[in-house]
Amino acid sequence: MQLPLKPKKKLSQFFLTSEKIAQILVKALQINSEEEVLEIGAGTGVLTKYLCQYAKRVYAVEIDIDLVWFLEDLTRQFNNLVVVNADILQFNWQNYQNLKIIGNLPYHLSSKILATLIDNINSWQMAVLTLDENVALKLLKKPEEPQGSILTVLFNLYTECKKILRISPNKFYPSPNVTSIALLIKKRSRPLFNDLNYQKFEQIIRTVFRQPRKTIANNLTMFLKLPKHLLTSFTVINLSRRAEDLTLDEFYKLAKYILQIIKL
């Protein structure tokens, strides 16, 4: 593959070079001609050109202005492509709904981009994302397993994730130091736990993860100002554990208890 320019290390640019894998990823998104797709980090257009063949409209978001010019030239035959020169972390999602999303996420920004997707969960329905293997494995945890991170909790609450394929470093240029996994992420028809206020649930989750090395009880006492006697009376869960060790159901039970005793 002839690259248009040298990858920029400061932007964590690793370009997918396999046309075969690009086609697998696009096919996994299950696009029909009435759907709109947003591509995160369009790069050299290896996914973009296939997306344009299937979607009603493709929004190719790319922060690198040099690549924007290249993309516009590469895809000039498509009238359903909108190339957007923007940072996805600053992207305005308000005018979008029911999008399908695809992207090979920059490794050093993947957690921030995933958090942005959760914050804008009402704007999209499905995503195919290529991630550092370690990050992908966190999202693949089942609700009944220890969740390990805020993102795992929230993605399990709102979505279902499954592995599409593992991608070796030599399928990118330059070759990263990590192996990647592509995930198919589908938004649930409705989030788990129908009797929850989800904003308040998220606030509690963020609180118990606030200082991950501290116990759940310590975080609740420090940041929600909960009296210790109210915590010791809650025996359903051992609050001397750390947040990373709780299952999704345990987070639910904890949140229900806290919302009964205080107003958030």
Legacy VTK file of the C-alpha trace (Angstrom):
# vtk DataFile Version 3.0
C-alpha trace
ASCII
DATASET POLYDATA
POINTS 264 float
0.000 0.000 0.000
1.384 3.389 -1.022
1.042 5.741 1.938
0.306 9.426 1.260
2.647 10.651 3.982
4.800 9.537 6.862
2.753 8.486 9.914
2.829 11.098 12.676
3.939 9.688 15.999
2.331 12.523 17.970
-1.066 11.497 16.573
-0.439 7.794 17.259
-0.958 7.005 13.576
-0.828 3.317 12.702
-2.421 2.724 9.309
-4.207 -0.532 8.534
-2.650 -1.933 5.362
-4.696 -5.106 4.851
-7.512 -4.722 2.336
-8.854 -8.126 3.380
-9.190 -7.110 7.021
-10.687 -3.751 6.004
-13.435 -5.587 4.117
-14.079 -7.917 7.069
-14.480 -4.954 9.407
-16.836 -3.097 7.085
-18.917 -6.221 6.500
-19.213 -6.762 10.275
-20.912 -3.365 10.583
-23.874 -4.734 8.576
-24.533 -1.484 6.723
-27.558 -0.977 4.492
-28.183 1.775 1.968
-30.404 3.765 4.353
-27.862 4.056 7.148
-25.296 6.680 8.083
-21.802 5.743 9.259
-19.296 7.768 11.222
-15.671 6.731 10.840
-13.289 7.677 13.645
-9.849 8.484 12.272
-10.333 7.828 8.556
-6.571 7.908 7.956
-5.617 6.684 4.500
-9.161 5.698 3.579
-8.675 1.924 3.687
-12.096 1.581 5.357
-13.659 4.727 3.914
-13.807 3.585 0.311
-15.683 0.400 1.272
-18.036 2.256 3.611
-19.028 4.579 0.780
-20.087 1.596 -1.310
-22.750 0.561 1.190
-23.923 3.485 3.333
-26.343 6.293 2.609
-23.801 8.728 4.001
-20.331 8.443 5.533
-18.865 11.016 7.904
-15.101 10.485 7.846
-13.677 12.267 10.884
-9.948 12.929 10.630
-7.844 15.282 12.759
-4.827 15.413 10.396
-5.394 18.083 7.737
-2.826 16.454 5.441
-4.884 13.257 5.448
-8.097 15.226 4.909
-6.730 16.504 1.607
-5.642 12.996 0.658
-9.043 11.509 1.560
-10.935 14.094 -0.435
-8.825 13.293 -3.486
-8.995 9.503 -2.970
-12.769 9.415 -2.647
-13.834 12.131 -5.084
-15.958 9.580 -6.996
-18.305 9.193 -4.005
-21.066 11.749 -3.469
-22.135 10.270 -0.126
-18.925 11.128 1.762
-18.450 14.052 4.128
-14.845 14.455 5.291
-14.751 16.239 8.653
-11.491 17.753 9.856
-12.011 17.432 13.607
-10.782 15.878 16.822
-13.282 13.137 17.713
-12.916 14.098 21.394
-14.293 17.546 20.516
-16.876 16.326 18.011
-20.430 17.701 18.276
-22.757 14.685 18.396
-25.991 16.588 18.924
-27.225 16.470 15.332
-26.646 12.739 14.904
-28.736 9.730 15.817
-28.799 6.021 15.049
-25.302 6.140 13.575
-23.117 3.149 12.932
-19.526 3.773 13.975
-16.261 2.272 12.816
-12.635 3.047 13.499
-9.148 1.828 14.271
-8.718 3.847 17.452
-5.413 5.544 18.312
-3.983 3.389 21.077
-3.104 6.207 23.467
-6.577 7.750 23.157
-8.758 4.659 23.060
-10.069 4.971 26.633
-10.977 8.635 26.132
-12.732 7.863 22.849
-14.647 4.975 24.429
-15.729 7.302 27.235
-16.912 9.799 24.607
-18.972 7.083 22.926
-20.639 6.209 26.224
-21.342 9.895 26.898
-23.047 10.065 23.479
-24.747 6.671 23.584
-28.001 8.146 22.207
-26.305 9.080 18.926
-25.343 5.585 17.757
-26.596 2.005 17.564
-23.621 -0.175 16.646
-19.841 0.076 16.355
-16.907 -1.883 14.964
-13.785 -0.742 16.795
-10.193 -1.931 16.590
-8.451 -1.603 19.947
-5.307 -2.534 21.809
-5.857 -6.144 22.894
-5.685 -5.234 26.604
-8.425 -2.618 26.243
-10.592 -4.911 24.116
-10.388 -7.709 26.673
-11.783 -5.354 29.312
-14.839 -4.686 27.177
-15.304 -8.397 26.517
-15.810 -9.187 30.195
-19.234 -10.616 31.015
-21.532 -8.824 33.492
-21.088 -11.692 35.970
-17.286 -11.282 35.980
-15.311 -8.753 38.059
-15.587 -5.599 35.958
-12.145 -4.116 36.498
-12.857 -0.619 35.170
-15.491 2.065 34.763
-15.595 1.504 31.017
-16.298 -2.200 31.464
-19.202 -1.427 33.792
-20.734 1.167 31.488
-20.274 -0.806 28.269
-21.860 -3.849 29.913
-24.730 -1.676 31.100
-25.478 -0.168 27.695
-24.040 -2.571 25.110
-23.116 -6.112 24.180
-19.613 -6.748 22.822
-18.146 -9.631 20.872
-14.819 -10.306 19.232
-14.605 -10.155 15.447
-10.934 -11.004 14.971
-7.433 -10.564 16.337
-5.139 -8.409 14.188
-1.386 -8.853 14.283
0.936 -5.820 14.333
2.231 -6.550 10.827
-1.165 -5.598 9.382
-0.431 -1.969 10.247
2.216 0.523 9.196
4.211 1.226 11.194
3.799 -1.980 13.188
2.647 -1.141 16.726
4.082 -2.850 19.788
0.709 -4.370 20.616
-1.703 -6.838 19.106
-5.144 -5.488 18.250
-8.637 -6.929 18.547
-11.623 -5.751 16.506
-14.911 -5.717 18.414
-18.531 -5.592 17.349
-20.418 -3.470 19.877
-24.222 -3.392 19.760
-26.274 -1.054 21.892
-28.830 -2.896 24.000
-32.469 -2.252 23.124
-32.696 -0.946 26.679
-29.988 -0.684 29.329
-29.832 -3.310 32.049
-31.596 -2.640 35.379
-34.754 -0.818 34.328
-35.406 0.660 37.778
-32.208 2.727 37.864
-31.598 6.388 37.320
-28.634 5.880 34.992
-27.039 9.278 35.583
-27.019 8.667 39.332
-25.787 5.108 38.798
-22.882 6.428 36.754
-22.108 8.994 39.444
-21.830 6.236 42.056
-19.679 4.072 39.766
-17.305 6.959 39.109
-17.118 7.632 42.838
-16.100 4.111 43.844
-13.457 4.099 41.095
-12.255 7.600 42.016
-9.140 6.245 43.711
-8.958 2.670 42.394
-6.435 1.439 44.971
-8.677 2.452 47.860
-11.572 0.338 49.114
-15.147 0.981 48.074
-15.966 2.110 51.620
-13.102 4.610 51.662
-14.123 6.150 48.343
-17.760 6.442 49.412
-16.772 8.022 52.713
-14.311 10.445 51.145
-16.245 11.561 48.090
-19.933 11.049 48.933
-19.457 11.882 52.628
-21.353 8.759 53.651
-21.187 8.064 57.410
-19.345 4.843 58.163
-22.214 3.387 60.215
-24.426 3.454 57.109
-21.791 1.518 55.198
-21.187 -1.093 57.890
-24.925 -1.776 58.019
-24.830 -2.787 54.352
-23.817 -6.460 54.447
-24.829 -7.583 50.955
-21.385 -6.670 49.614
-18.058 -6.528 51.420
-17.156 -2.860 51.031
-13.546 -3.449 52.051
-13.052 -4.743 48.508
-11.913 -2.587 45.632
-14.281 -1.442 42.907
-12.437 -3.451 40.242
-13.513 -6.691 41.968
-17.280 -6.138 41.793
-19.590 -7.703 39.224
-22.198 -5.622 37.440
-24.970 -7.021 39.638
-23.008 -6.065 42.746
-22.636 -2.514 41.447
-26.399 -2.455 40.920
-27.114 -3.599 44.487
-24.645 -1.083 45.875
-26.169 1.760 43.870
-29.693 0.820 44.917
-28.672 0.924 48.570
-26.883 4.263 48.292
-29.789 5.877 46.453
-32.126 4.759 49.224
-30.143 6.485 51.958
-28.967 9.692 50.291
-30.098 12.082 47.570
-27.771 12.574 44.648
LINES 1 265
264 0 1 2 3 4 5 6 7 8 9 10 11 12 13 14 15 16 17 18 19 20 21 22 23 24 25 26 27 28 29 30 31 32 33 34 35 36 37 38 39 40 41 42 43 44 45 46 47 48 49 50 51 52 53 54 55 56 57 58 59 60 61 62 63 64 65 66 67 68 69 70 71 72 73 74 75 76 77 78 79 80 81 82 83 84 85 86 87 88 89 90 91 92 93 94 95 96 97 98 99 100 101 102 103 104 105 106 107 108 109 110 111 112 113 114 115 116 117 118 119 120 121 122 123 124 125 126 127 128 129 130 131 132 133 134 135 136 137 138 139 140 141 142 143 144 145 146 147 148 149 150 151 152 153 154 155 156 157 158 159 160 161 162 163 164 165 166 167 168 169 170 171 172 173 174 175 176 177 178 179 180 181 182 183 184 185 186 187 188 189 190 191 192 193 194 195 196 197 198 199 200 201 202 203 204 205 206 207 208 209 210 211 212 213 214 215 216 217 218 219 220 221 222 223 224 225 226 227 228 229 230 231 232 233 234 235 236 237 238 239 240 241 242 243 244 245 246 247 248 249 250 251 252 253 254 255 256 257 258 259 260 261 262 263
